[in-house]
Amino acid sequence: MSRGIRDLERGSSRPKALLVRAPEDTGKHPSSSGAPTMTEYAERAERYLILIEGGPPSNYSAWSPDLPGCVATGETVKEAEREMRAAIAFHLEGLVEDGGRIPDPSGPGVYVERKPRAVA
């Protein structure tokens, strides 16, 4: 039994640092299995076309024609693009975890369609 656990059992209010690992945990980095890392997904996300629309007085909406259902929003074009790149990386990771195939990107780029403000 580790010292931290014994201290807790004795009623100590401030045990020393406690590290508990599952018996099968080897302490190796999860990417050592050859699976892509989140950084690799973020790099792949840069290859997908993003379409951004909307704008003041509401948020901007972003989506990619290559990844149906993957969307994001932001108060600015820059924020919408940043959030969409993160959403794409997360989406690609989920596809791989579920045994799916990562679709080919139609090309990098960002297309912004701004709606003109209504004149009051």
C-alpha positions as CSV (number, residue, x, y, z in Angstrom):
1,M,0.0,0.0,0.0
2,S,1.4,3.4,-0.9
3,R,2.2,5.9,1.8
4,G,-0.5,8.4,0.5
5,I,-3.2,5.8,0.9
6,R,-2.0,4.8,4.5
7,D,-2.0,8.5,5.4
8,L,-5.6,8.8,4.2
9,E,-6.6,5.8,6.2
10,R,-5.1,7.2,9.4
11,G,-7.2,10.3,8.9
12,S,-4.4,12.7,7.7
13,S,-6.1,15.7,6.1
14,R,-3.1,16.3,3.7
15,P,-1.6,13.2,2.2
16,K,1.6,13.3,0.2
17,A,1.2,13.1,-3.6
18,L,-0.7,10.0,-4.7
19,L,-0.2,8.3,-8.0
20,V,-2.4,5.3,-8.8
21,R,-2.1,3.5,-12.1
22,A,-4.0,0.6,-13.5
23,P,-1.9,-2.6,-13.4
24,E,-1.8,-2.8,-17.2
25,D,-0.6,0.8,-17.6
26,T,3.0,0.7,-18.8
27,G,3.3,4.5,-18.7
28,K,4.0,4.7,-22.4
29,H,2.7,7.5,-24.5
30,P,-0.6,6.5,-26.1
31,S,0.6,7.5,-29.6
32,S,3.3,4.8,-29.4
33,S,0.7,2.4,-30.9
34,G,1.0,4.2,-34.2
35,A,-2.4,5.8,-34.0
36,P,-2.4,9.4,-35.1
37,T,-2.0,12.0,-32.4
38,M,-4.3,15.1,-31.9
39,T,-1.5,17.2,-33.4
40,E,-1.7,15.1,-36.6
41,Y,-5.4,15.6,-36.7
42,A,-5.0,19.3,-36.3
43,E,-2.5,19.3,-39.2
44,R,-5.0,17.3,-41.3
45,A,-7.7,19.8,-40.4
46,E,-5.8,22.5,-42.2
47,R,-6.4,20.7,-45.5
48,Y,-10.2,21.0,-45.4
49,L,-12.3,23.8,-47.1
50,I,-14.3,25.8,-44.5
51,L,-17.3,27.9,-45.5
52,I,-18.2,30.7,-43.1
53,E,-21.4,32.7,-43.3
54,G,-23.5,35.1,-41.2
55,G,-22.1,37.8,-39.1
56,P,-23.3,40.8,-37.2
57,P,-25.8,41.1,-35.6
58,S,-25.4,37.3,-35.0
59,N,-22.4,34.9,-34.8
60,Y,-20.6,33.5,-37.8
61,S,-21.4,29.8,-38.7
62,A,-18.7,27.5,-40.1
63,W,-19.0,24.2,-41.9
64,S,-17.1,22.0,-44.3
65,P,-18.7,20.3,-47.4
66,D,-16.4,17.4,-46.9
67,L,-17.6,16.6,-43.3
68,P,-21.4,16.6,-43.0
69,G,-22.5,17.4,-39.5
70,C,-19.2,19.0,-38.4
71,V,-20.0,22.7,-37.6
72,A,-18.8,25.5,-35.4
73,T,-19.6,29.1,-34.6
74,G,-17.7,32.2,-33.5
75,E,-18.2,35.9,-32.8
76,T,-15.6,36.8,-35.5
77,V,-14.5,35.2,-38.7
78,K,-11.2,34.4,-37.2
79,E,-12.8,32.7,-34.1
80,A,-15.2,30.8,-36.3
81,E,-12.3,29.5,-38.4
82,R,-10.3,28.5,-35.3
83,E,-13.2,26.7,-33.7
84,M,-14.0,24.9,-37.0
85,R,-10.4,23.7,-37.4
86,A,-10.6,22.3,-33.8
87,A,-14.0,20.7,-34.6
88,I,-12.6,19.1,-37.8
89,A,-9.6,17.7,-35.8
90,F,-12.0,16.3,-33.2
91,H,-14.3,14.9,-35.9
92,L,-11.5,13.2,-37.7
93,E,-10.3,11.6,-34.5
94,G,-13.8,10.3,-33.8
95,L,-14.0,8.8,-37.3
96,V,-10.8,6.9,-36.7
97,E,-11.8,5.7,-33.2
98,D,-15.1,4.4,-34.6
99,G,-13.2,2.5,-37.4
100,G,-14.3,4.9,-40.1
101,R,-12.4,6.3,-43.0
102,I,-11.2,9.9,-43.1
103,P,-12.7,11.5,-46.2
104,D,-10.4,13.2,-48.7
105,P,-10.4,17.0,-48.4
106,S,-11.6,19.1,-51.3
107,G,-8.8,21.5,-50.7
108,P,-7.6,24.0,-48.1
109,G,-9.1,27.4,-47.9
110,V,-11.7,29.5,-46.3
111,Y,-14.7,31.1,-48.1
112,V,-16.5,33.8,-46.2
113,E,-20.0,35.0,-47.2
114,R,-20.9,38.1,-45.2
115,K,-24.5,39.2,-44.9
116,P,-25.0,43.0,-45.2
117,R,-26.3,44.7,-42.1
118,A,-29.9,45.7,-42.3
119,V,-30.4,49.5,-42.4
120,A,-32.6,50.7,-39.6
